[in-house]
Amino acid sequence: MIGAILAPGKRTVTSVLRVMGLSEDKHFQNYPRVLNRAVWSSLAASQILLGLLGVAFVPVGVIGMGLDDTIERRWGAKIKARGIYRDPVRSSHSHTVKASGLRWLSLMLLAPIPWAKRPTASGLSWPRPALR
């Protein structure tokens, strides 16, 4: 998880492993082969990451959570969750603008930072399936 967060550019298995300092390992070529064949659950990974963020930033007290959504405009045959949604940025009360794409929901941990006047968000995002 740390390597995926720190990897710049495209997050391939190889770039993640290089960020973690494993590029000089004698059996480096075996890591991508094994990791590419593994079955990964983004939901399980996000639950683990959220738990670690909670322990690190809010060890005691009330945990504040924030929820936000955004539309990623994408097209293609392989994108199954694409839908048509109201675009909140371009719409007003009197005029509604629709946008086609993926709707991402972001769950944010609102953690108090000692030098800041307000909580700061650390978040996780996942696509919300389109309603049919």
N, CA, C and O of each residue as an XYZ file, in Angstrom:
528
protein
N       0.830     -1.192      0.000
C       0.000      0.000      0.000
C       0.873      1.255      0.000
O       0.592      2.211     -0.722
N       1.921      1.248      0.803
C       2.790      2.427      0.881
C       3.455      2.678     -0.468
O       3.542      3.821     -0.917
N       3.925      1.611     -1.114
C       4.540      1.759     -2.426
C       3.574      2.298     -3.458
O       3.963      3.104     -4.303
N       2.311      1.870     -3.408
C       1.305      2.360     -4.356
C       1.006      3.833     -4.133
O       0.743      4.562     -5.090
N       1.041      4.278     -2.891
C       0.792      5.688     -2.588
C       1.972      6.548     -3.040
O       1.773      7.643     -3.567
N       3.190      6.063     -2.839
C       4.389      6.847     -3.136
C       4.852      6.777     -4.585
O       5.650      7.612     -5.010
N       4.373      5.806     -5.352
C       4.848      5.638     -6.727
C       4.385      6.787     -7.614
O       3.188      7.061     -7.695
N       5.326      7.467     -8.284
C       4.920      8.542     -9.195
C       4.478      7.973    -10.538
O       4.908      6.888    -10.930
N       3.635      8.694    -11.229
C       3.202      8.271    -12.559
C       2.297      7.058    -12.510
O       1.491      6.900    -11.592
N       2.442      6.203    -13.513
C       1.615      5.013    -13.610
C       2.001      4.025    -12.508
O       3.177      3.709    -12.327
N       1.006      3.549    -11.785
C       1.272      2.670    -10.653
C       1.256      1.209    -11.084
O       0.284      0.490    -10.848
N       2.331      0.785    -11.711
C       2.471     -0.614    -12.077
C       3.118     -1.356    -10.912
O       3.676     -0.736    -10.006
N       3.043     -2.653    -10.939
C       3.666     -3.457     -9.879
C       5.161     -3.163     -9.824
O       5.734     -3.052     -8.739
N       5.794     -3.038    -10.986
C       7.225     -2.780    -11.028
C       7.574     -1.440    -10.404
O       8.527     -1.361     -9.628
N       6.828     -0.377    -10.720
C       7.133      0.938    -10.147
C       6.893      0.962     -8.640
O       7.626      1.626     -7.907
N       5.880      0.248     -8.176
C       5.616      0.174     -6.739
C       6.770     -0.527     -6.030
O       7.214     -0.078     -4.974
N       7.250     -1.610     -6.598
C       8.360     -2.338     -5.990
C       9.657     -1.527     -6.011
O      10.450     -1.602     -5.073
N       9.874     -0.753     -7.075
C      11.076      0.091     -7.141
C      11.043      1.169     -6.063
O      12.068      1.461     -5.447
N       9.871      1.762     -5.830
C       9.754      2.788     -4.790
C      10.070      2.193     -3.419
O      10.631      2.870     -2.557
N       9.713      0.936     -3.224
C       9.959      0.274     -1.945
C      11.403     -0.220     -1.808
O      11.755     -0.817     -0.790
N      12.243      0.025     -2.827
C      13.650     -0.327     -2.744
C      13.968     -1.773     -3.065
O      15.016     -2.274     -2.656
N      13.102     -2.450     -3.780
C      13.318     -3.861     -4.092
C      13.913     -4.090     -5.480
O      14.029     -5.237     -5.913
N      14.289     -3.030     -6.182
C      14.786     -3.196     -7.554
C      16.144     -3.881     -7.611
O      16.493     -4.453     -8.644
N      16.914     -3.839     -6.540
C      18.227     -4.479     -6.517
C      18.164     -5.909     -5.992
O      19.196     -6.575     -5.900
N      16.981     -6.389     -5.650
C      16.835     -7.750     -5.140
C      17.221     -8.761     -6.213
O      16.951     -8.559     -7.397
N      17.846     -9.834     -5.793
C      18.334    -10.867     -6.710
C      17.195    -11.495     -7.519
O      17.391    -11.851     -8.681
N      16.019    -11.633     -6.925
C      14.878    -12.266     -7.583
C      13.769    -11.249     -7.894
O      12.583    -11.559     -7.780
N      14.167    -10.046     -8.283
C      13.199     -8.975     -8.551
C      12.183     -9.369     -9.617
O      11.013     -9.002     -9.509
N      12.600    -10.106    -10.638
C      11.701    -10.470    -11.741
C      10.567    -11.367    -11.288
O       9.561    -11.471    -11.989
N      10.694    -12.024    -10.129
C       9.640    -12.912     -9.639
C       8.491    -12.147     -8.976
O       7.352    -12.613     -9.003
N       8.770    -10.979     -8.380
C       7.728    -10.215     -7.685
C       6.562     -9.827     -8.598
O       5.413    -10.125     -8.274
N       6.832     -9.162     -9.742
C       5.703     -8.782    -10.601
C       4.910     -9.984    -11.093
O       3.688     -9.910    -11.215
N       5.585    -11.081    -11.373
C       4.907    -12.275    -11.869
C       3.910    -12.795    -10.835
O       2.785    -13.154    -11.183
N       4.314    -12.836     -9.582
C       3.434    -13.324     -8.511
C       2.325    -12.313     -8.223
O       1.157    -12.687     -8.113
N       2.688    -11.035     -8.102
C       1.705    -10.015     -7.726
C       0.676     -9.750     -8.817
O      -0.465     -9.408     -8.506
N       1.045     -9.897    -10.083
C       0.089     -9.698    -11.170
C      -0.969    -10.794    -11.219
O      -2.074    -10.571    -11.713
N      -0.639    -11.960    -10.715
C      -1.591    -13.070    -10.735
C      -2.462    -13.130     -9.487
O      -3.428    -13.891     -9.446
N      -2.137    -12.350     -8.487
C      -2.902    -12.375     -7.231
C      -4.254    -11.697     -7.423
O      -4.407    -10.837     -8.291
N      -5.220    -12.084     -6.618
C      -6.537    -11.460     -6.626
C      -6.547    -10.410     -5.514
O      -6.282    -10.716     -4.352
N      -6.854     -9.173     -5.891
C      -6.813     -8.066     -4.936
C      -8.215     -7.534     -4.709
O      -9.029     -7.485     -5.631
N      -8.490     -7.140     -3.484
C      -9.762     -6.528     -3.144
C      -9.509     -5.085     -2.723
O      -8.911     -4.836     -1.677
N      -9.964     -4.136     -3.538
C      -9.766     -2.730     -3.187
C     -10.570     -2.358     -1.940
O     -10.157     -1.481     -1.182
N     -11.712     -3.012     -1.719
C     -12.503     -2.740     -0.518
C     -11.751     -3.175      0.740
O     -11.711     -2.439      1.726
N     -11.154     -4.374      0.707
C     -10.387     -4.842      1.866
C      -9.171     -3.947      2.107
O      -8.854     -3.626      3.253
N      -8.491     -3.545      1.035
C      -7.328     -2.661      1.179
C      -7.734     -1.306      1.740
O      -7.020     -0.747      2.572
N      -8.869     -0.769      1.297
C      -9.313      0.535      1.799
C      -9.727      0.447      3.262
O      -9.527      1.403      4.012
N     -10.298     -0.676      3.683
C     -10.655     -0.849      5.093
C      -9.411     -0.902      5.969
O      -9.383     -0.314      7.050
N      -8.385     -1.606      5.505
C      -7.129     -1.667      6.257
C      -6.493     -0.288      6.335
O      -6.042      0.127      7.402
N      -6.453      0.429      5.208
C      -5.856      1.760      5.184
C      -6.619      2.733      6.073
O      -6.004      3.525      6.786
N      -7.940      2.687      6.044
C      -8.738      3.565      6.899
C      -8.476      3.277      8.377
O      -8.384      4.202      9.184
N      -8.356      1.994      8.731
C      -8.038      1.633     10.107
C      -6.680      2.155     10.538
O      -6.531      2.660     11.651
N      -5.675      2.035      9.650
C      -4.342      2.540      9.966
C      -4.329      4.064     10.093
O      -3.657      4.608     10.969
N      -5.067      4.751      9.222
C      -5.163      6.214      9.320
C      -5.830      6.631     10.627
O      -5.404      7.587     11.275
N      -6.885      5.902     11.009
C      -7.570      6.210     12.265
C      -6.672      6.037     13.463
O      -6.670      6.883     14.357
N      -5.906      4.962     13.507
C      -4.989      4.718     14.631
C      -3.893      5.776     14.666
O      -3.511      6.237     15.742
N      -3.380      6.167     13.493
C      -2.272      7.125     13.434
C      -2.698      8.558     13.754
O      -1.980      9.275     14.451
N      -3.864      8.980     13.250
C      -4.236     10.383     13.365
C      -5.286     10.677     14.432
O      -5.339     11.794     14.947
N      -6.112      9.710     14.769
C      -7.153      9.930     15.776
C      -7.134      8.740     16.747
O      -8.048      7.916     16.736
N      -6.079      8.649     17.597
C      -5.989      7.485     18.477
C      -7.068      7.449     19.551
O      -7.469      6.367     19.978
N      -7.544      8.607     19.995
C      -8.615      8.664     20.991
C      -9.613      9.736     20.590
O      -9.280     10.659     19.848
N     -10.820      9.612     21.077
C     -11.833     10.624     20.818
C     -12.754     10.259     19.674
O     -12.802      9.112     19.228
N     -13.477     11.251     19.213
C     -14.469     11.072     18.159
C     -13.777     11.121     16.804
O     -12.926     11.977     16.559
N     -14.148     10.198     15.930
C     -13.604     10.183     14.571
C     -14.572     10.915     13.664
O     -15.734     10.527     13.545
N     -14.099     11.970     13.027
C     -14.909     12.725     12.076
C     -14.734     12.164     10.681
O     -13.614     11.876     10.259
N     -15.839     12.005      9.959
C     -15.795     11.468      8.606
C     -16.466     12.458      7.660
O     -17.438     13.118      8.026
N     -15.946     12.553      6.457
C     -16.537     13.388      5.419
C     -16.815     12.539      4.193
O     -16.106     11.568      3.931
N     -17.843     12.900      3.446
C     -18.204     12.155      2.244
C     -18.396     13.151      1.106
O     -19.068     14.170      1.270
N     -17.805     12.854     -0.044
C     -17.909     13.730     -1.196
C     -18.023     12.861     -2.445
O     -17.588     11.709     -2.450
N     -18.607     13.416     -3.497
C     -18.660     12.684     -4.755
C     -18.224     13.596     -5.882
O     -18.377     14.815     -5.815
N     -17.676     12.979     -6.923
C     -17.245     13.709     -8.100
C     -17.486     12.834     -9.323
O     -17.594     11.613     -9.208
N     -17.568     13.453    -10.476
C     -17.813     12.717    -11.716
C     -16.542     12.723    -12.546
O     -15.989     13.783    -12.841
N     -16.078     11.534    -12.924
C     -14.937     11.398    -13.815
C     -15.494     11.083    -15.195
O     -16.124     10.044    -15.393
N     -15.264     11.970    -16.137
C     -15.819     11.794    -17.476
C     -14.961     10.809    -18.256
O     -13.861     11.144    -18.695
N     -15.477      9.574    -18.430
C     -14.759      8.519    -19.132
C     -15.719      7.767    -20.037
O     -16.904      7.624    -19.734
N     -15.187      7.289    -21.150
C     -15.959      6.499    -22.076
C     -15.158      5.262    -22.437
O     -13.939      5.235    -22.273
N     -15.828      4.263    -22.919
C     -15.154      3.062    -23.408
C     -15.989      1.820    -23.150
O     -16.866      1.808    -22.287
N     -15.702      0.781    -23.911
C     -16.480     -0.455    -23.816
C     -16.247     -1.187    -22.500
O     -17.128     -1.910    -22.034
N     -15.078     -1.013    -21.897
C     -14.748     -1.751    -20.681
C     -15.223     -1.062    -19.405
O     -15.093     -1.633    -18.322
N     -15.757      0.120    -19.501
C     -16.212      0.854    -18.322
C     -17.668      0.493    -18.078
O     -18.561      0.970    -18.779
N     -17.902     -0.351    -17.082
C     -19.236     -0.902    -16.830
C     -20.099      0.003    -15.949
O     -21.322      0.005    -16.089
N     -19.488      0.766    -15.050
C     -20.258      1.529    -14.073
C     -20.585      2.945    -14.542
O     -21.021      3.772    -13.741
N     -20.382      3.232    -15.816
C     -20.646      4.578    -16.318
C     -22.144      4.863    -16.294
O     -22.958      3.995    -16.608
N     -22.490      6.066    -15.925
C     -23.886      6.463    -15.877
C     -24.030      7.935    -16.223
O     -23.048      8.610    -16.529
N     -25.254      8.425    -16.172
C     -25.532      9.841    -16.423
C     -25.971     10.458    -15.110
O     -26.935     10.010    -14.490
N     -25.250     11.496    -14.690
C     -25.478     12.120    -13.389
C     -25.645     13.630    -13.547
O     -25.240     14.216    -14.552
N     -26.245     14.237    -12.545
C     -26.348     15.705    -12.488
C     -24.976     16.255    -12.150
O     -24.367     15.838    -11.165
N     -24.483     17.185    -12.952
C     -23.188     17.810    -12.717
C     -23.377     18.988    -11.770
O     -23.926     20.011    -12.178
N     -22.932     18.874    -10.498
C     -23.185     19.942     -9.540
C     -22.380     21.206     -9.815
O     -22.776     22.286     -9.375
N     -21.259     21.103    -10.533
C     -20.429     22.277    -10.802
C     -21.055     23.156    -11.875
O     -21.067     24.380    -11.744
N     -21.573     22.544    -12.933
C     -22.130     23.318    -14.050
C     -23.626     23.563    -13.936
O     -24.196     24.284    -14.755
N     -24.275     22.973    -12.932
C     -25.723     23.150    -12.758
C     -26.016     24.269    -11.774
O     -25.169     24.647    -10.965
N     -27.222     24.784    -11.858
C     -27.709     25.766    -10.884
C     -29.097     25.304    -10.433
O     -29.574     24.251    -10.855
N     -29.736     26.093     -9.579
C     -31.078     25.723     -9.120
C     -32.082     25.727    -10.270
O     -33.012     24.920    -10.291
N     -31.892     26.640    -11.231
C     -32.854     26.750    -12.325
C     -32.454     25.967    -13.574
O     -33.296     25.725    -14.438
N     -31.177     25.562    -13.686
C     -30.693     24.888    -14.899
C     -29.898     23.639    -14.501
O     -28.925     23.738    -13.754
N     -30.306     22.470    -14.993
C     -29.639     21.214    -14.674
C     -28.801     20.752    -15.865
O     -29.285     20.692    -16.995
N     -27.548     20.431    -15.594
C     -26.637     19.917    -16.616
C     -26.304     18.478    -16.248
O     -25.930     18.189    -15.111
N     -26.441     17.578    -17.219
C     -26.136     16.164    -17.005
C     -24.746     15.858    -17.555
O     -24.312     16.462    -18.536
N     -24.052     14.919    -16.918
C     -22.729     14.500    -17.368
C     -22.657     12.979    -17.358
O     -23.218     12.324    -16.480
N     -21.963     12.430    -18.337
C     -21.791     10.991    -18.425
C     -20.399     10.621    -17.930
O     -19.419     11.274    -18.288
N     -20.308      9.583    -17.112
C     -19.012      9.140    -16.617
C     -19.158      8.289    -15.374
O     -20.229      7.754    -15.088
N     -18.063      8.171    -14.641
C     -18.047      7.427    -13.385
C     -18.270      8.383    -12.225
O     -17.703      9.476    -12.199
N     -19.077      7.987    -11.285
C     -19.266      8.790    -10.079
C     -18.425      8.158     -8.981
O     -18.644      7.010     -8.595
N     -17.464      8.922     -8.485
C     -16.578      8.459     -7.429
C     -17.058      9.007     -6.096
O     -17.344     10.197     -5.968
N     -17.144      8.135     -5.114
C     -17.446      8.556     -3.754
C     -16.144      8.554     -2.962
O     -15.365      7.604     -3.045
N     -15.913      9.596     -2.206
C     -14.706      9.706     -1.386
C     -15.109      9.764      0.068
O     -15.890     10.624      0.475
N     -14.568      8.840      0.853
C     -14.765      8.835      2.289
C     -13.494      9.376      2.902
O     -12.413      8.838      2.663
N     -13.608     10.442      3.697
C     -12.431     11.094      4.248
C     -12.434     11.036      5.763
O     -13.463     11.229      6.410
N     -11.280     10.771      6.305
C     -11.073     10.826      7.739
C     -10.676     12.256      8.067
O      -9.657     12.742      7.578
N     -11.468     12.936      8.888
C     -11.179     14.311      9.269
C     -10.364     14.283     10.556
O     -10.904     14.067     11.641
N      -9.067     14.502     10.424
C      -8.159     14.402     11.563
C      -7.722     15.785     12.022
O      -7.382     16.635     11.200
N      -7.729     16.016     13.342
C      -7.237     17.299     13.849
C      -5.713     17.362     13.739
O      -5.014     16.441     14.162
N      -5.210     18.448     13.172
C      -3.773     18.677     13.061
C      -3.425     19.789     14.057
O      -4.072     20.836     14.049
N      -2.419     19.585     14.914
C      -2.141     20.551     15.987
C      -1.897     21.982     15.506
O      -2.325     22.922     16.176
N      -1.225     22.177     14.370
C      -0.905     23.521     13.914
C      -1.959     24.123     12.993
O      -1.838     25.287     12.611
N      -2.975     23.376     12.632
C      -4.034     23.871     11.745
C      -5.248     24.280     12.579
O      -5.461     23.775     13.681
N      -6.025     25.192     12.041
C      -7.216     25.674     12.744
C      -8.435     24.800     12.502
O      -9.449     24.948     13.183
N      -8.347     23.894     11.540
C      -9.470     23.014     11.236
C      -8.944     21.626     10.892
O      -7.764     21.474     10.579
N      -9.800     20.618     10.945
C      -9.355     19.262     10.610
C      -8.949     19.145      9.143
O      -9.454     19.871      8.286
N      -8.040     18.232      8.871
C      -7.572     17.967      7.522
C      -8.062     16.588      7.108
O      -8.145     15.679      7.934
N      -8.389     16.432      5.824
C      -8.958     15.170      5.346
C      -7.895     14.277      4.728
O      -7.056     14.736      3.953
N      -7.940     13.005      5.075
C      -7.200     11.943      4.401
C      -8.264     11.011      3.868
O      -9.134     10.582      4.626
N      -8.223     10.682      2.580
C      -9.379      9.983      2.031
C      -9.099      8.753      1.199
O      -7.969      8.469      0.803
N     -10.180      8.039      0.954
C     -10.217      6.864      0.099
C     -11.329      7.087     -0.915
O     -12.359      7.677     -0.591
N     -11.127      6.623     -2.127
C     -12.154      6.795     -3.158
C     -12.443      5.472     -3.836
O     -11.567      4.618     -3.979
N     -13.666      5.323     -4.243
C     -14.056      4.154     -5.024
C     -15.213      4.546     -5.918
O     -15.981      5.448     -5.584
N     -15.349      3.861     -7.078
C     -16.444      4.208     -7.991
C     -17.767      3.663     -7.470
O     -17.846      2.531     -6.992
N     -18.785      4.476     -7.570
C     -20.127      4.031     -7.196
C     -20.801      3.495     -8.443
O     -20.815      4.175     -9.469
N     -21.361      2.294     -8.386
C     -22.017      1.741     -9.586
C     -23.187      2.606    -10.038
O     -23.912      3.174     -9.222
N     -23.354      2.692    -11.334
C     -24.468      3.452    -11.890
C     -25.780      2.715    -11.596
O     -25.837      1.487    -11.656
N     -26.811      3.464    -11.283
C     -28.131      2.877    -11.056
C     -28.793      2.661    -12.406
O     -28.794      3.552    -13.255
N     -29.333      1.521    -12.594
C     -29.952      1.207    -13.890
C     -31.450      1.129    -13.739
O     -32.156      0.875    -14.716
